[in-house]
Amino acid sequence: MTEIWSALPTNPSQTILLFGILFVAGLVRGFAGFALSALVMASAASFIAPIVLIPILWFQEMAASLLMARGGWQDADRPRTALLVIGNWLGWPLGLWMTVTLPVEASKQIALAIILVLAALQLLKVNIPALASRAGTLITGFIAGIVAGVAHVGGMVVALYVLSQNDSARSMRGTLVLYLFIGSLGSLVYLIFFGVMTYTATLSALTLTPITLLGVWLGTKLFNPRWEPYYKPFCLCLLIGLAAFSLLRSMI
């Protein structure tokens, strides 16, 4: 048991807090289709190093994606998802290299600053026509891969891109789910290569997964097409709030 929890805080109160964070993050992931890693990173990085959280979050995202994969495949814009995934796989090694070489706070602030800029553009309704092109989609995936390698929040970058396409809530959610699932398969290779995915991290992640899945399951039950008019504002406010809170905390 000691081996399983060696990568996690030994303080019982912190462990209970982590359980709560994972459940809530799973709930949001099941409802919105993204933000699991972002919520956990923003909430738990103060007592667990991001380099320790990244492999744990890989398992949580993969488990959530498997639970939601059927709906994601049916509803997603698959050609667009393919370009995003290719860009993601190209960007991941660069982001992960930054994580293992730069100071923790510096790498996290870079990722959060990118998210805030993209979120501000969405909030101001700035239209970037180039994002609708194949090249724009590929570049978005590449940036998401870098940010994922730095802080495992690439899904937030893709969420901002998908929200700008004015698709239906079901299509947006499906594209995010499919992107996170396929993108995670490729990122595992990089995590192993850089020595981040360790045996201890794997044991810890598998122990935490049932808590996350419970939240995801409940979140999928709460998703209702009748709430579609509120979906985009909710997701955008969530992105801005999480990024701003994390960046502010990292600078204090």
CYANA upper distance limits for C-alpha pairs under 8 A (distance plus 0.5 A):
  1 MET  CA      5 TRP  CA      7.06
  2 THR  CA      6 SER  CA      6.40
  3 GLU  CA    200 THR  CA      7.02
  4 ILE  CA    200 THR  CA      6.43
  4 ILE  CA    201 ALA  CA      8.20
  4 ILE  CA    203 LEU  CA      5.80
  4 ILE  CA    204 SER  CA      5.52
  4 ILE  CA    207 THR  CA      8.37
  5 TRP  CA      9 PRO  CA      7.98
  5 TRP  CA     10 THR  CA      7.80
  5 TRP  CA    200 THR  CA      8.32
  5 TRP  CA    204 SER  CA      6.34
  6 SER  CA     10 THR  CA      8.03
  6 SER  CA    200 THR  CA      7.64
  7 ALA  CA     52 VAL  CA      7.22
  7 ALA  CA    200 THR  CA      7.25
  7 ALA  CA    201 ALA  CA      6.85
  7 ALA  CA    204 SER  CA      7.65
  8 LEU  CA     15 THR  CA      8.08
  8 LEU  CA     48 ILE  CA      7.24
  8 LEU  CA    204 SER  CA      8.07
  9 PRO  CA     14 GLN  CA      6.85
  9 PRO  CA     15 THR  CA      6.81
  9 PRO  CA     47 PHE  CA      7.64
  9 PRO  CA     48 ILE  CA      7.33
 10 THR  CA     14 GLN  CA      8.04
 10 THR  CA     15 THR  CA      7.61
 11 ASN  CA     15 THR  CA      6.88
 12 PRO  CA     16 ILE  CA      6.77
 13 SER  CA     17 LEU  CA      6.69
 14 GLN  CA     18 LEU  CA      6.67
 14 GLN  CA     47 PHE  CA      8.29
 15 THR  CA     19 PHE  CA      6.90
 16 ILE  CA     20 GLY  CA      6.97
 17 LEU  CA     21 ILE  CA      6.73
 18 LEU  CA     22 LEU  CA      6.64
 18 LEU  CA     44 ALA  CA      7.36
 19 PHE  CA     23 PHE  CA      6.76
 19 PHE  CA    208 LEU  CA      8.03
 19 PHE  CA    211 ILE  CA      7.25
 20 GLY  CA     24 VAL  CA      6.76
 21 ILE  CA     25 ALA  CA      6.50
 21 ILE  CA     39 LEU  CA      8.24
 21 ILE  CA     40 VAL  CA      6.68
 21 ILE  CA     43 SER  CA      7.59
 21 ILE  CA     44 ALA  CA      8.12
 22 LEU  CA     26 GLY  CA      6.45
 22 LEU  CA     36 LEU  CA      8.38
 22 LEU  CA     40 VAL  CA      7.01
 22 LEU  CA    211 ILE  CA      7.08
 22 LEU  CA    212 THR  CA      5.74
 22 LEU  CA    215 GLY  CA      8.20
 23 PHE  CA     27 LEU  CA      6.70
 23 PHE  CA    211 ILE  CA      6.17
 23 PHE  CA    212 THR  CA      5.52
 23 PHE  CA    213 LEU  CA      8.28
 23 PHE  CA    214 LEU  CA      7.38
 23 PHE  CA    215 GLY  CA      5.23
 23 PHE  CA    216 VAL  CA      8.29
 24 VAL  CA     28 VAL  CA      6.86
 24 VAL  CA    212 THR  CA      8.49
 24 VAL  CA    215 GLY  CA      6.77
 25 ALA  CA     29 ARG  CA      6.65
 25 ALA  CA     35 ALA  CA      7.58
 25 ALA  CA     36 LEU  CA      5.18
 25 ALA  CA     37 SER  CA      7.97
 25 ALA  CA     39 LEU  CA      6.30
 25 ALA  CA     40 VAL  CA      6.92
 25 ALA  CA    212 THR  CA      7.79
 25 ALA  CA    215 GLY  CA      7.71
 26 GLY  CA     30 GLY  CA      6.58
 26 GLY  CA     36 LEU  CA      6.39
 26 GLY  CA     64 ALA  CA      8.07
 26 GLY  CA    212 THR  CA      5.41
 26 GLY  CA    213 LEU  CA      6.94
 26 GLY  CA    214 LEU  CA      7.78
 26 GLY  CA    215 GLY  CA      4.81
 26 GLY  CA    216 VAL  CA      4.84
 26 GLY  CA    217 TRP  CA      8.44
 26 GLY  CA    219 GLY  CA      7.64
 27 LEU  CA     31 PHE  CA      6.84
 27 LEU  CA    212 THR  CA      8.40
 27 LEU  CA    214 LEU  CA      8.40
 27 LEU  CA    215 GLY  CA      4.68
 27 LEU  CA    216 VAL  CA      5.28
 27 LEU  CA    217 TRP  CA      7.85
 27 LEU  CA    218 LEU  CA      6.66
 27 LEU  CA    219 GLY  CA      4.85
 27 LEU  CA    220 THR  CA      8.30
 28 VAL  CA     32 ALA  CA      6.24
 28 VAL  CA     33 GLY  CA      7.89
 28 VAL  CA     34 PHE  CA      7.72
 28 VAL  CA     35 ALA  CA      7.31
 28 VAL  CA     36 LEU  CA      7.19
 28 VAL  CA    215 GLY  CA      8.32
 28 VAL  CA    216 VAL  CA      7.75
 28 VAL  CA    219 GLY  CA      6.68
 29 ARG  CA     33 GLY  CA      5.23
 29 ARG  CA     34 PHE  CA      5.29
 29 ARG  CA     35 ALA  CA      6.39
 29 ARG  CA     36 LEU  CA      5.74
 29 ARG  CA     64 ALA  CA      8.17
 29 ARG  CA    216 VAL  CA      6.48
 29 ARG  CA    219 GLY  CA      7.34
 30 GLY  CA     34 PHE  CA      8.26
 30 GLY  CA     64 ALA  CA      8.13
 30 GLY  CA     68 MET  CA      8.18
 30 GLY  CA    215 GLY  CA      7.68
 30 GLY  CA    216 VAL  CA      4.69
 30 GLY  CA    217 TRP  CA      6.80
 30 GLY  CA    218 LEU  CA      7.49
 30 GLY  CA    219 GLY  CA      4.52
 30 GLY  CA    220 THR  CA      5.00
 30 GLY  CA    221 LYS  CA      8.44
 30 GLY  CA    223 PHE  CA      8.20
 31 PHE  CA    216 VAL  CA      8.01
 31 PHE  CA    219 GLY  CA      4.90
 31 PHE  CA    220 THR  CA      5.62
 31 PHE  CA    221 LYS  CA      8.14
 31 PHE  CA    222 LEU  CA      6.70
 31 PHE  CA    223 PHE  CA      5.55
 32 ALA  CA    173 ARG  CA      7.00
 32 ALA  CA    223 PHE  CA      8.13
 32 ALA  CA    231 TYR  CA      8.37
 32 ALA  CA    235 CYS  CA      7.56
 33 GLY  CA    173 ARG  CA      5.65
 33 GLY  CA    174 GLY  CA      7.87
 33 GLY  CA    176 LEU  CA      6.52
 33 GLY  CA    177 VAL  CA      6.17
 34 PHE  CA    155 GLY  CA      6.58
 34 PHE  CA    156 MET  CA      7.44
 34 PHE  CA    159 ALA  CA      7.73
 34 PHE  CA    173 ARG  CA      8.45
 34 PHE  CA    176 LEU  CA      7.11
 34 PHE  CA    177 VAL  CA      7.72
 35 ALA  CA     39 LEU  CA      6.35
 35 ALA  CA    153 VAL  CA      7.94
 35 ALA  CA    155 GLY  CA      7.19
 35 ALA  CA    156 MET  CA      6.77
 35 ALA  CA    239 LEU  CA      8.26
 36 LEU  CA     40 VAL  CA      6.84
 36 LEU  CA     61 GLU  CA      7.68
 37 SER  CA     41 MET  CA      6.37
 37 SER  CA     57 LEU  CA      6.53
 37 SER  CA     61 GLU  CA      7.83
 37 SER  CA    152 HIS  CA      6.69
 37 SER  CA    153 VAL  CA      6.34
 38 ALA  CA     42 ALA  CA      6.45
 38 ALA  CA    152 HIS  CA      7.69
 38 ALA  CA    153 VAL  CA      5.65
 38 ALA  CA    156 MET  CA      7.80
 38 ALA  CA    242 LEU  CA      7.70
 39 LEU  CA     43 SER  CA      6.59
 39 LEU  CA    242 LEU  CA      7.22
 40 VAL  CA     44 ALA  CA      6.10
 40 VAL  CA     45 ALA  CA      8.16
 41 MET  CA     45 ALA  CA      5.80
 41 MET  CA     50 PRO  CA      7.57
 41 MET  CA     53 LEU  CA      7.80
 41 MET  CA    151 ALA  CA      7.81
 41 MET  CA    152 HIS  CA      8.42
 42 ALA  CA    242 LEU  CA      7.14
 42 ALA  CA    243 ALA  CA      8.17
 42 ALA  CA    245 PHE  CA      7.92
 42 ALA  CA    246 SER  CA      5.60
 43 SER  CA    246 SER  CA      8.35
 44 ALA  CA     48 ILE  CA      6.44
 45 ALA  CA     49 ALA  CA      6.15
 45 ALA  CA     50 PRO  CA      6.30
 45 ALA  CA     53 LEU  CA      8.18
 48 ILE  CA     52 VAL  CA      7.21
 48 ILE  CA     53 LEU  CA      7.22
 49 ALA  CA     53 LEU  CA      6.90
 49 ALA  CA    104 VAL  CA      8.47
 50 PRO  CA     54 ILE  CA      6.57
 50 PRO  CA    104 VAL  CA      7.80
 50 PRO  CA    151 ALA  CA      7.20
 51 ILE  CA     55 PRO  CA      8.15
 51 ILE  CA     99 THR  CA      7.71
 51 ILE  CA    100 VAL  CA      8.21
 51 ILE  CA    196 VAL  CA      7.73
 52 VAL  CA     56 ILE  CA      7.53
 52 VAL  CA    196 VAL  CA      8.27
 52 VAL  CA    201 ALA  CA      7.76
 53 LEU  CA     57 LEU  CA      6.42
 54 ILE  CA     58 TRP  CA      6.77
 54 ILE  CA    151 ALA  CA      7.46
 54 ILE  CA    152 HIS  CA      6.52
 54 ILE  CA    196 VAL  CA      8.49
 55 PRO  CA     59 PHE  CA      7.31
 55 PRO  CA    191 LEU  CA      7.77
 55 PRO  CA    196 VAL  CA      7.13
 55 PRO  CA    197 MET  CA      5.93
 55 PRO  CA    201 ALA  CA      6.93
 55 PRO  CA    202 THR  CA      7.83
 55 PRO  CA    205 ALA  CA      8.10
 56 ILE  CA     60 GLN  CA      7.09
 56 ILE  CA    201 ALA  CA      6.71
 56 ILE  CA    202 THR  CA      7.39
 56 ILE  CA    204 SER  CA      7.60
 56 ILE  CA    205 ALA  CA      5.13
 57 LEU  CA     61 GLU  CA      6.52
 57 LEU  CA    152 HIS  CA      7.96
 57 LEU  CA    205 ALA  CA      7.95
 58 TRP  CA     62 MET  CA      6.61
 58 TRP  CA    184 SER  CA      7.41
 58 TRP  CA    188 LEU  CA      8.35
 59 PHE  CA     63 ALA  CA      6.53
 59 PHE  CA    202 THR  CA      8.39
 59 PHE  CA    205 ALA  CA      6.58
 59 PHE  CA    206 LEU  CA      7.61
 59 PHE  CA    209 THR  CA      7.69
 60 GLN  CA     64 ALA  CA      6.65
 60 GLN  CA    205 ALA  CA      7.68
 60 GLN  CA    208 LEU  CA      8.44
 60 GLN  CA    209 THR  CA      6.25
 60 GLN  CA    212 THR  CA      7.06
 60 GLN  CA    213 LEU  CA      8.38
 61 GLU  CA     65 SER  CA      6.49
 61 GLU  CA    180 LEU  CA      7.75
 61 GLU  CA    181 PHE  CA      7.97
 61 GLU  CA    184 SER  CA      8.18
 62 MET  CA     66 LEU  CA      6.66
 62 MET  CA    180 LEU  CA      8.25
 62 MET  CA    181 PHE  CA      6.54
 62 MET  CA    184 SER  CA      7.13
 63 ALA  CA     67 LEU  CA      6.86
 63 ALA  CA    209 THR  CA      7.63
 63 ALA  CA    213 LEU  CA      7.47
 64 ALA  CA     68 MET  CA      6.77
 64 ALA  CA    212 THR  CA      8.10
 64 ALA  CA    213 LEU  CA      6.68
 64 ALA  CA    216 VAL  CA      6.89
 65 SER  CA     69 ALA  CA      5.87
 65 SER  CA    177 VAL  CA      6.61
 65 SER  CA    178 LEU  CA      7.88
 65 SER  CA    180 LEU  CA      7.34
 65 SER  CA    181 PHE  CA      5.65
 66 LEU  CA     70 ARG  CA      8.48
 66 LEU  CA    181 PHE  CA      7.73
 67 LEU  CA    213 LEU  CA      8.33
 67 LEU  CA    216 VAL  CA      8.48
 67 LEU  CA    217 TRP  CA      8.21
 68 MET  CA     72 GLY  CA      6.83
 68 MET  CA    177 VAL  CA      7.42
 69 ALA  CA     73 TRP  CA      6.63
 69 ALA  CA    177 VAL  CA      7.24
 69 ALA  CA    178 LEU  CA      7.05
 69 ALA  CA    181 PHE  CA      7.91
 70 ARG  CA     74 GLN  CA      6.94
 71 GLY  CA     75 ASP  CA      6.56
 71 GLY  CA    174 GLY  CA      6.89
 72 GLY  CA     76 ALA  CA      6.02
 72 GLY  CA    173 ARG  CA      7.69
 72 GLY  CA    174 GLY  CA      4.34
 72 GLY  CA    175 THR  CA      6.79
 72 GLY  CA    176 LEU  CA      8.09
 72 GLY  CA    177 VAL  CA      5.73
 72 GLY  CA    178 LEU  CA      5.66
 73 TRP  CA     78 ARG  CA      8.13
 73 TRP  CA    174 GLY  CA      7.15
 73 TRP  CA    175 THR  CA      8.38
 73 TRP  CA    178 LEU  CA      6.67
 74 GLN  CA    174 GLY  CA      7.79
 75 ASP  CA    170 ARG  CA      6.75
 75 ASP  CA    171 SER  CA      5.50
 75 ASP  CA    173 ARG  CA      8.28
 75 ASP  CA    174 GLY  CA      5.35
 75 ASP  CA    175 THR  CA      7.57
 76 ALA  CA     81 THR  CA      7.94
 76 ALA  CA    170 ARG  CA      8.45
 76 ALA  CA    171 SER  CA      5.62
 76 ALA  CA    172 MET  CA      7.41
 76 ALA  CA    173 ARG  CA      7.87
 76 ALA  CA    174 GLY  CA      4.71
 76 ALA  CA    175 THR  CA      4.54
 76 ALA  CA    176 LEU  CA      8.13
 76 ALA  CA    177 VAL  CA      8.45
 76 ALA  CA    178 LEU  CA      7.28
 77 ASP  CA     81 THR  CA      6.64
 77 ASP  CA    171 SER  CA      7.13
 77 ASP  CA    174 GLY  CA      8.08
 77 ASP  CA    175 THR  CA      6.19
 78 ARG  CA     82 ALA  CA      6.62
 78 ARG  CA    175 THR  CA      7.63
 79 PRO  CA     83 LEU  CA      7.15
 80 ARG  CA     84 LEU  CA      6.88
 80 ARG  CA    134 ARG  CA      8.45
 80 ARG  CA    137 THR  CA      7.56
 81 THR  CA     85 VAL  CA      6.62
 81 THR  CA    175 THR  CA      6.60
 81 THR  CA    178 LEU  CA      7.58
 81 THR  CA    179 TYR  CA      6.16
 82 ALA  CA     86 ILE  CA      6.76
 82 ALA  CA    179 TYR  CA      8.21
 83 LEU  CA     87 GLY  CA      6.78
 83 LEU  CA    134 ARG  CA      7.82
 83 LEU  CA    137 THR  CA      6.73
 83 LEU  CA    138 LEU  CA      5.73
 83 LEU  CA    141 GLY  CA      7.59
 84 LEU  CA     88 ASN  CA      6.56
 84 LEU  CA    137 THR  CA      6.46
 84 LEU  CA    138 LEU  CA      5.95
 84 LEU  CA    139 ILE  CA      8.45
 84 LEU  CA    140 THR  CA      7.22
 84 LEU  CA    141 GLY  CA      4.65
 84 LEU  CA    142 PHE  CA      7.93
 84 LEU  CA    158 VAL  CA      8.35
 84 LEU  CA    179 TYR  CA      7.56
 85 VAL  CA     89 TRP  CA      6.70
 85 VAL  CA    141 GLY  CA      6.67
 85 VAL  CA    179 TYR  CA      6.61
 85 VAL  CA    182 ILE  CA      7.39
 85 VAL  CA    183 GLY  CA      5.85
 86 ILE  CA     90 LEU  CA      6.94
 86 ILE  CA    138 LEU  CA      7.51
 86 ILE  CA    141 GLY  CA      7.46
 86 ILE  CA    142 PHE  CA      8.20
 87 GLY  CA     91 GLY  CA      6.73
 87 GLY  CA    138 LEU  CA      5.46
 87 GLY  CA    139 ILE  CA      6.80
 87 GLY  CA    140 THR  CA      7.60
 87 GLY  CA    141 GLY  CA      4.64
 87 GLY  CA    142 PHE  CA      4.47
 87 GLY  CA    143 ILE  CA      8.11
 87 GLY  CA    144 ALA  CA      8.33
 87 GLY  CA    145 GLY  CA      7.35
 88 ASN  CA     92 TRP  CA      6.52
 88 ASN  CA    141 GLY  CA      5.07
 88 ASN  CA    142 PHE  CA      5.24
 88 ASN  CA    143 ILE  CA      7.73
 88 ASN  CA    144 ALA  CA      6.40
 88 ASN  CA    145 GLY  CA      4.47
 88 ASN  CA    146 ILE  CA      7.95
 88 ASN  CA    183 GLY  CA      7.07
 89 TRP  CA     93 PRO  CA      8.15
 89 TRP  CA    142 PHE  CA      7.81
 89 TRP  CA    145 GLY  CA      6.78
 89 TRP  CA    183 GLY  CA      7.34
 89 TRP  CA    186 GLY  CA      6.69
 89 TRP  CA    187 SER  CA      7.18
 90 LEU  CA     94 LEU  CA      8.45
 90 LEU  CA    142 PHE  CA      6.52
 90 LEU  CA    145 GLY  CA      7.40
 91 GLY  CA     95 GLY  CA      6.96
 91 GLY  CA    141 GLY  CA      8.09
 91 GLY  CA    142 PHE  CA      5.07
 91 GLY  CA    143 ILE  CA      6.83
 91 GLY  CA    144 ALA  CA      7.64
 91 GLY  CA    145 GLY  CA      4.70
 91 GLY  CA    146 ILE  CA      5.09
 91 GLY  CA    149 GLY  CA      8.28
 92 TRP  CA     96 LEU  CA      6.58
 92 TRP  CA    142 PHE  CA      8.19
 92 TRP  CA    145 GLY  CA      4.78
 92 TRP  CA    146 ILE  CA      5.48
 92 TRP  CA    147 VAL  CA      8.19
 92 TRP  CA    148 ALA  CA      6.96
 92 TRP  CA    149 GLY  CA      5.50
 92 TRP  CA    187 SER  CA      7.13
 92 TRP  CA    190 TYR  CA      7.92
 93 PRO  CA     97 TRP  CA      6.45
 93 PRO  CA    145 GLY  CA      8.44
 93 PRO  CA    146 ILE  CA      7.80
 93 PRO  CA    149 GLY  CA      7.21
 93 PRO  CA    190 TYR  CA      6.74
 94 LEU  CA     98 MET  CA      6.87
 94 LEU  CA    146 ILE  CA      6.39
 94 LEU  CA    149 GLY  CA      7.63
 95 GLY  CA     99 THR  CA      6.86
 95 GLY  CA    145 GLY  CA      7.35
 95 GLY  CA    146 ILE  CA      4.46
 95 GLY  CA    147 VAL  CA      6.51
 95 GLY  CA    148 ALA  CA      7.23
 95 GLY  CA    149 GLY  CA      4.49
 95 GLY  CA    150 VAL  CA      5.29
 96 LEU  CA    100 VAL  CA      6.91
 96 LEU  CA    146 ILE  CA      7.78
 96 LEU  CA    148 ALA  CA      8.36
 96 LEU  CA    149 GLY  CA      4.58
 96 LEU  CA    150 VAL  CA      6.05
 96 LEU  CA    190 TYR  CA      8.31
 96 LEU  CA    191 LEU  CA      8.38
 96 LEU  CA    194 PHE  CA      8.25
 97 TRP  CA    101 THR  CA      6.66
 97 TRP  CA    149 GLY  CA      8.14
 97 TRP  CA    194 PHE  CA      8.38
 98 MET  CA    102 LEU  CA      5.92
 98 MET  CA    107 SER  CA      7.16
 98 MET  CA    149 GLY  CA      8.25
 98 MET  CA    150 VAL  CA      6.92
 99 THR  CA    103 PRO  CA      8.06
 99 THR  CA    104 VAL  CA      7.33
 99 THR  CA    107 SER  CA      6.58
 99 THR  CA    149 GLY  CA      7.38
 99 THR  CA    150 VAL  CA      5.58
 99 THR  CA    151 ALA  CA      8.29
102 LEU  CA    106 ALA  CA      7.07
102 LEU  CA    107 SER  CA      6.60
103 PRO  CA    107 SER  CA      6.88
104 VAL  CA    108 LYS  CA      6.75
105 GLU  CA    109 GLN  CA      6.58
105 GLU  CA    250 SER  CA      7.12
106 ALA  CA    110 ILE  CA      6.78
107 SER  CA    111 ALA  CA      6.99
107 SER  CA    150 VAL  CA      6.52
107 SER  CA    151 ALA  CA      8.12
108 LYS  CA    112 LEU  CA      6.77
108 LYS  CA    150 VAL  CA      7.07
108 LYS  CA    151 ALA  CA      6.55
108 LYS  CA    250 SER  CA      8.43
109 GLN  CA    113 ALA  CA      6.44
109 GLN  CA    247 LEU  CA      6.57
109 GLN  CA    250 SER  CA      7.56
110 ILE  CA    114 ILE  CA      6.92
111 ALA  CA    115 ILE  CA      6.98
111 ALA  CA    147 VAL  CA      5.83
111 ALA  CA    150 VAL  CA      7.06
111 ALA  CA    151 ALA  CA      7.15
111 ALA  CA    153 VAL  CA      8.45
112 LEU  CA    116 LEU  CA      6.66
112 LEU  CA    243 ALA  CA      6.09
112 LEU  CA    244 ALA  CA      8.14
112 LEU  CA    246 SER  CA      7.76
112 LEU  CA    247 LEU  CA      6.48
113 ALA  CA    117 VAL  CA      6.75
113 ALA  CA    243 ALA  CA      8.34
113 ALA  CA    247 LEU  CA      7.85
114 ILE  CA    118 LEU  CA      6.86
115 ILE  CA    119 ALA  CA      6.53
115 ILE  CA    156 MET  CA      7.68
115 ILE  CA    157 VAL  CA      6.81
115 ILE  CA    239 LEU  CA      8.42
115 ILE  CA    240 ILE  CA      8.40
115 ILE  CA    243 ALA  CA      7.02
116 LEU  CA    120 ALA  CA      6.50
116 LEU  CA    240 ILE  CA      6.87
116 LEU  CA    243 ALA  CA      6.61
116 LEU  CA    244 ALA  CA      7.36
117 VAL  CA    121 LEU  CA      6.85
118 LEU  CA    122 GLN  CA      6.95
118 LEU  CA    157 VAL  CA      7.98
118 LEU  CA    160 LEU  CA      7.40
119 ALA  CA    123 LEU  CA      6.64
119 ALA  CA    160 LEU  CA      7.26
119 ALA  CA    236 LEU  CA      7.50
119 ALA  CA    239 LEU  CA      7.45
119 ALA  CA    240 ILE  CA      6.44
120 ALA  CA    124 LEU  CA      6.60
120 ALA  CA    240 ILE  CA      8.27
121 LEU  CA    125 LYS  CA      6.59
121 LEU  CA    126 VAL  CA      5.70
121 LEU  CA    127 ASN  CA      8.45
122 GLN  CA    126 VAL  CA      6.54
122 GLN  CA    160 LEU  CA      7.80
122 GLN  CA    164 SER  CA      7.72
122 GLN  CA    236 LEU  CA      8.21
123 LEU  CA    236 LEU  CA      8.00
127 ASN  CA    164 SER  CA      8.48
128 ILE  CA    132 ALA  CA      8.34
129 PRO  CA    133 SER  CA      7.99
130 ALA  CA    135 ALA  CA      8.14
130 ALA  CA    136 GLY  CA      5.85
131 LEU  CA    135 ALA  CA      8.01
131 LEU  CA    136 GLY  CA      4.56
131 LEU  CA    137 THR  CA      6.23
131 LEU  CA    140 THR  CA      8.05
131 LEU  CA    161 TYR  CA      8.03
132 ALA  CA    136 GLY  CA      6.63
132 ALA  CA    137 THR  CA      7.13
132 ALA  CA    165 GLN  CA      7.76
133 SER  CA    137 THR  CA      6.71
134 ARG  CA    138 LEU  CA      6.73
135 ALA  CA    139 ILE  CA      6.62
136 GLY  CA    140 THR  CA      6.63
137 THR  CA    141 GLY  CA      6.83
138 LEU  CA    142 PHE  CA      6.75
139 ILE  CA    143 ILE  CA      6.73
140 THR  CA    144 ALA  CA      6.61
140 THR  CA    157 VAL  CA      7.92
140 THR  CA    158 VAL  CA      7.35
140 THR  CA    161 TYR  CA      7.65
141 GLY  CA    145 GLY  CA      6.59
141 GLY  CA    158 VAL  CA      7.40
142 PHE  CA    146 ILE  CA      6.92
143 ILE  CA    147 VAL  CA      6.74
143 ILE  CA    154 GLY  CA      8.24
143 ILE  CA    157 VAL  CA      8.08
144 ALA  CA    148 ALA  CA      6.43
144 ALA  CA    153 VAL  CA      8.17
144 ALA  CA    154 GLY  CA      4.70
144 ALA  CA    155 GLY  CA      7.36
144 ALA  CA    156 MET  CA      8.36
144 ALA  CA    157 VAL  CA      5.94
144 ALA  CA    158 VAL  CA      6.87
145 GLY  CA    149 GLY  CA      6.66
145 GLY  CA    154 GLY  CA      6.38
146 ILE  CA    150 VAL  CA      6.82
146 ILE  CA    154 GLY  CA      7.93
147 VAL  CA    151 ALA  CA      6.52
147 VAL  CA    152 HIS  CA      7.00
147 VAL  CA    153 VAL  CA      6.58
147 VAL  CA    154 GLY  CA      5.67
147 VAL  CA    157 VAL  CA      8.46
148 ALA  CA    152 HIS  CA      4.22
148 ALA  CA    153 VAL  CA      5.39
148 ALA  CA    154 GLY  CA      4.69
148 ALA  CA    155 GLY  CA      8.05
149 GLY  CA    154 GLY  CA      8.42
153 VAL  CA    157 VAL  CA      7.88
154 GLY  CA    158 VAL  CA      7.01
155 GLY  CA    159 ALA  CA      6.42
155 GLY  CA    176 LEU  CA      7.71
155 GLY  CA    180 LEU  CA      7.25
156 MET  CA    160 LEU  CA      6.83
156 MET  CA    239 LEU  CA      7.30
157 VAL  CA    161 TYR  CA      6.97
158 VAL  CA    162 VAL  CA      6.54
158 VAL  CA    176 LEU  CA      7.68
159 ALA  CA    163 LEU  CA      6.50
159 ALA  CA    172 MET  CA      8.49
159 ALA  CA    176 LEU  CA      7.18
160 LEU  CA    164 SER  CA      6.89
160 LEU  CA    236 LEU  CA      7.96
161 TYR  CA    165 GLN  CA      7.42
162 VAL  CA    166 ASN  CA      8.19
162 VAL  CA    167 ASP  CA      8.21
162 VAL  CA    172 MET  CA      6.44
162 VAL  CA    175 THR  CA      8.26
162 VAL  CA    176 LEU  CA      8.25
163 LEU  CA    167 ASP  CA      7.88
163 LEU  CA    172 MET  CA      7.35
163 LEU  CA    232 LYS  CA      7.09
167 ASP  CA    171 SER  CA      6.67
167 ASP  CA    172 MET  CA      6.64
168 SER  CA    172 MET  CA      6.68
168 SER  CA    228 GLU  CA      8.15
169 ALA  CA    173 ARG  CA      6.53
169 ALA  CA    225 PRO  CA      8.10
169 ALA  CA    228 GLU  CA      6.18
169 ALA  CA    231 TYR  CA      7.01
169 ALA  CA    232 LYS  CA      8.06
170 ARG  CA    174 GLY  CA      6.53
170 ARG  CA    225 PRO  CA      8.00
171 SER  CA    175 THR  CA      6.57
172 MET  CA    176 LEU  CA      6.82
173 ARG  CA    177 VAL  CA      6.73
174 GLY  CA    178 LEU  CA      6.64
175 THR  CA    179 TYR  CA      6.48
176 LEU  CA    180 LEU  CA      6.61
177 VAL  CA    181 PHE  CA      6.76
178 LEU  CA    182 ILE  CA      6.70
179 TYR  CA    183 GLY  CA      6.15
180 LEU  CA    184 SER  CA      6.42
181 PHE  CA    185 LEU  CA      7.34
182 ILE  CA    186 GLY  CA      7.61
183 GLY  CA    187 SER  CA      6.92
184 SER  CA    188 LEU  CA      6.84
185 LEU  CA    189 VAL  CA      8.15
186 GLY  CA    190 TYR  CA      7.91
187 SER  CA    191 LEU  CA      6.81
188 LEU  CA    192 ILE  CA      6.76
188 LEU  CA    197 MET  CA      8.37
189 VAL  CA    193 PHE  CA      6.65
190 TYR  CA    194 PHE  CA      6.55
191 LEU  CA    195 GLY  CA      6.73
191 LEU  CA    196 VAL  CA      5.64
191 LEU  CA    197 MET  CA      5.73
192 ILE  CA    196 VAL  CA      6.55
192 ILE  CA    197 MET  CA      5.60
192 ILE  CA    198 THR  CA      8.02
197 MET  CA    201 ALA  CA      6.87
197 MET  CA    202 THR  CA      7.43
198 THR  CA    202 THR  CA      6.74
199 TYR  CA    203 LEU  CA      6.89
200 THR  CA    204 SER  CA      6.77
201 ALA  CA    205 ALA  CA      6.53
202 THR  CA    206 LEU  CA      6.67
203 LEU  CA    207 THR  CA      6.80
204 SER  CA    208 LEU  CA      6.92
205 ALA  CA    209 THR  CA      6.62
206 LEU  CA    210 PRO  CA      8.31
208 LEU  CA    212 THR  CA      7.39
209 THR  CA    213 LEU  CA      6.67
210 PRO  CA    214 LEU  CA      6.68
211 ILE  CA    215 GLY  CA      7.16
212 THR  CA    216 VAL  CA      6.78
213 LEU  CA    217 TRP  CA      6.49
214 LEU  CA    218 LEU  CA      6.85
215 GLY  CA    219 GLY  CA      6.58
216 VAL  CA    220 THR  CA      6.73
217 TRP  CA    221 LYS  CA      7.08
218 LEU  CA    222 LEU  CA      7.01
219 GLY  CA    223 PHE  CA      7.05
223 PHE  CA    227 TRP  CA      8.37
224 ASN  CA    228 GLU  CA      8.00
227 TRP  CA    231 TYR  CA      6.87
228 GLU  CA    232 LYS  CA      8.23
230 TYR  CA    234 PHE  CA      6.57
231 TYR  CA    235 CYS  CA      6.68
232 LYS  CA    236 LEU  CA      6.58
233 PRO  CA    237 CYS  CA      6.54
234 PHE  CA    238 LEU  CA      6.58
235 CYS  CA    239 LEU  CA      6.68
236 LEU  CA    240 ILE  CA      6.78
237 CYS  CA    241 GLY  CA      6.44
238 LEU  CA    242 LEU  CA      6.57
239 LEU  CA    243 ALA  CA      6.61
240 ILE  CA    244 ALA  CA      6.40
241 GLY  CA    245 PHE  CA      6.47
242 LEU  CA    246 SER  CA      6.61
243 ALA  CA    247 LEU  CA      6.57
244 ALA  CA    248 LEU  CA      6.51
245 PHE  CA    249 ARG  CA      6.62
246 SER  CA    250 SER  CA      6.65
247 LEU  CA    251 MET  CA      6.85
248 LEU  CA    252 ILE  CA      6.94
